Amino acid sequence: MQLIDSIVTQASAMAAIRRDLHAHPELCFEEVRTADLVARKLTEWGIPMHRGLGKTGVVGIVQNGTSTRAIGLRADMDALPMQEFNTFEHASKHPGKMHACGHDGHTATLLAAAQHLATQRNFDGTVYLIFQPAEEGGGGAREMIQGGLFDKFPMEAVFGMHNWPGAHVGHFAVSAGPVMASSNEFKITIRGKGGHAAMPHNALDPVPVACQLVQAFQTIISRNVKPIDAGVISVTMIHAGEATNVIPNRCELQGTVRTFTLEVLDLIEQRMRQIAESVCAAFEMDCSFEFSRNYPPTINSAPEAEFARKVMASIVGDARVLVQEPTMGAEDFSYMLQARPGCYCFISNGDGAHRALGHGEGPCMLHNPSYDFNDALIPLGATYWVRLAEAWLQAK
């Protein structure tokens, strides 16, 4: 691997920052301590910044030369509302909060790149360092954009990166097109007529109707969505009843829908509503149908994905730049890619062998209480950020 020497030299210091962030996780829009640490480091390295976008967001500004060209590099800062199982020294000090997705590592990696960019400035133009809050369900990217991110900091393209457990450290994955799905939620309340469970003919039982809906929704995927398109409908909650001998008045279904395109999402929402209303009517009942669109699909623009792939290959070699298999997980970097061309890639976090003694039971998977970011990624990820920014601003 062709790592930048000065970044490797600072690897231990950056790992210490990462572990400090891991020990002090903060949830959506609460990243005050994290933002203060980021701002303190940027100031130490002479990097001007803007604070307050998306409430706790930080944007560092590294300029050199006379070019008006600019690129954006984004890292997320927030943690998850879950209890950590690890007991090593840098485990979370805040019960019920944990960096279980590696955003502590993403922040430290971009800081490592920031230090090198500010020191060397081997480029002509501007690099915007976007430290974003509230990726985990809060839509921090959307909030930063609505606050004027791309108006205040005009950039030609924006790039994001996420660690991914599995392949050995030293691998990247990148592809053009959809790489993460849209995230959407639904809630359906079926209104029947309660009664004695021994006399169902006197009631309108919403539970069998709910069972019909769960099965019918899957025909949308198998019979309405084109076989070459991807979609997921998962009913994850069914709530009804309070006693075994009582037919309930109502039954509530909730769940999630995932797609890679808005066209498929439109189709699924329309058909779910039609099926819910029609099936309920067939059983002499009615329902309320709520459908909430959260994050849109994350779609990489082809030129930027290919540009990123070439930069990765220059660092680790072609064989270690893998095809990025799309995942049905969601990512609010999608909002940035709706506003600007760009690319979201994966960097391998290894198989978990890096974890110190005291890690909890279970694999080192994302959103797992035994997860921990692999500090060996910091020099590699930071090298990628620097080489990407330098190459972008040097390209015609």
Summary of the structure (lengths in Angstrom):
residues: 396
radius of gyration: 23.8
end to end distance: 26.4
largest distance: 82.4
contacts: 1406
relative contact order: 0.20
helix: 37%
strand: 25%
